[in-house]
Amino acid sequence: MDDSALPDLGLSAREVLTTTRSVRRRLDLSRPVEREVIRDAIEVAIQAPTGSNAQAWHWVIVEDPAKKAALAELYGANADPYFEILSGTDSSQFQAIVDSAVYLRRHLHQVPAMVIPCLWGRIPDGVDNAMAAAFYGSILPAAWSFMLALRSRGLGSAWTTLHLGSEREAAEVLGIPYDRCSQVALLPVAYTVGTEFHPARRAPLDSVLHWDQW
Ligand SMILES: Cc1cc2nc3c(=O)[nH]c(=O)nc-3n(C[C@H](O)[C@H](O)[C@H](O)COP(=O)(O)O)c2cc1C
């Protein structure tokens, strides 16, 4: 597939930025995702900034069914107790997120691909906020760009971190050198069922703005 053959929804930058949602139920589990599409989205992602321009990222793409199943198992082991605590909440909006998250947990092994953004290095326990911000700030903008790039081409994902409760075991599944390399998320990748998504409801802007003074 050459670049001109890659799918493109033709969305404006603002549309991409405001309609890239956590997609779970609308991940198309039956449609394969071409490697070129994933490569292209990562090519976009690695335009993101990194501290000292270190570009210490690595991107692990998982298509192998046995490895996806192993990662989904690890994800579930961390997700299930958490969802148990969260379910039964009073808020219907929050309950909808939990239901959607439970759906993803049940179907995670079926996604066409998983992408795990990694950053070389590990931050020591008890590290101060400045170092933690510089560390994660050197991979999270890129990971979000990856999700935006997927959206622009008609694919979707959901930011997930629950498998990181078993990060060492996941590293063993994938051969990632755990002691020297940090996984920061697990992004399921699939075409979306339909391509229409809307901006989400958020707390009013003025409730979070502070001009010159908190
Ligand atoms: C740091 C972080 C970690 C998250 N971890 C998970 C996760 O492990 N599983 C999951 O289903 N959703 C996870 N989410 C998604 C949120 O629970 C929530 O659904 C999302 O922020 C709502 O996005 P939306 O407004 O696009 O629907 C995570 C989001 C963030 C930013």
The ligand as an SDF file (V2000), in Angstrom:
LIG
                    3D

 31 33  0  0  0  0  0  0  0  0999 V2000
   -3.8470    7.6370   31.8210 C   0  0  0  0  0  0  0  0  0  0  0  0
   -5.1090    6.9370   31.3560 C   0  0  0  0  0  0  0  0  0  0  0  0
   -5.2770    5.6060   31.6380 C   0  0  0  0  0  0  0  0  0  0  0  0
   -6.4300    4.9250   31.1950 C   0  0  0  0  0  0  0  0  0  0  0  0
   -6.5290    3.5790   31.3970 N   0  0  0  0  0  0  0  0  0  0  0  0
   -7.5990    2.9210   30.8890 C   0  0  0  0  0  0  0  0  0  0  0  0
   -7.6370    1.5010   30.9340 C   0  0  0  0  0  0  0  0  0  0  0  0
   -6.7220    0.8260   31.4080 O   0  0  0  0  0  0  0  0  0  0  0  0
   -8.7360    0.8930   30.3980 N   0  0  0  0  0  0  0  0  0  0  0  0
   -9.7400    1.5830   29.8060 C   0  0  0  0  0  0  0  0  0  0  0  0
  -10.6960    0.9620   29.3280 O   0  0  0  0  0  0  0  0  0  0  0  0
   -9.7200    2.9310   29.7290 N   0  0  0  0  0  0  0  0  0  0  0  0
   -8.6610    3.6090   30.2350 C   0  0  0  0  0  0  0  0  0  0  0  0
   -8.5890    4.9780   30.1060 N   0  0  0  0  0  0  0  0  0  0  0  0
   -9.7180    5.7210   29.4850 C   0  0  0  0  0  0  0  0  0  0  0  0
  -10.5650    6.4760   30.5290 C   0  0  0  0  0  0  0  0  0  0  0  0
  -11.0400    5.5420   31.4680 O   0  0  0  0  0  0  0  0  0  0  0  0
  -11.7790    7.1850   29.8890 C   0  0  0  0  0  0  0  0  0  0  0  0
  -12.5900    6.2490   29.2840 O   0  0  0  0  0  0  0  0  0  0  0  0
  -11.4000    8.1700   28.8710 C   0  0  0  0  0  0  0  0  0  0  0  0
  -10.5100    9.1200   29.3800 O   0  0  0  0  0  0  0  0  0  0  0  0
  -12.6530    8.8670   28.3110 C   0  0  0  0  0  0  0  0  0  0  0  0
  -12.3270    9.2930   27.0430 O   0  0  0  0  0  0  0  0  0  0  0  0
  -13.4410    9.8640   26.0430 P   0  0  0  0  0  0  0  0  0  0  0  0
  -13.8910   11.1400   26.6020 O   0  0  0  0  0  0  0  0  0  0  0  0
  -12.7280    9.9780   24.7650 O   0  0  0  0  0  0  0  0  0  0  0  0
  -14.5310    8.8450   25.9440 O   0  0  0  0  0  0  0  0  0  0  0  0
   -7.4440    5.6390   30.5000 C   0  0  0  0  0  0  0  0  0  0  0  0
   -7.2430    6.9950   30.2000 C   0  0  0  0  0  0  0  0  0  0  0  0
   -6.0810    7.6240   30.5950 C   0  0  0  0  0  0  0  0  0  0  0  0
   -5.8630    9.0630   30.1930 C   0  0  0  0  0  0  0  0  0  0  0  0
  1  2  1  0
  2  3  1  0
  2 30  2  0
  3  4  2  0
  4  5  1  0
  4 28  1  0
  5  6  2  0
  6  7  1  0
  6 13  1  0
  7  8  2  0
  7  9  1  0
  9 10  1  0
 10 11  2  0
 10 12  1  0
 12 13  2  0
 13 14  1  0
 14 15  1  0
 14 28  1  0
 15 16  1  0
 16 17  1  0
 16 18  1  0
 18 19  1  0
 18 20  1  0
 20 21  1  0
 20 22  1  0
 22 23  1  0
 23 24  1  0
 24 25  2  0
 24 26  1  0
 24 27  1  0
 28 29  2  0
 29 30  1  0
 30 31  1  0
M  END
$$$$
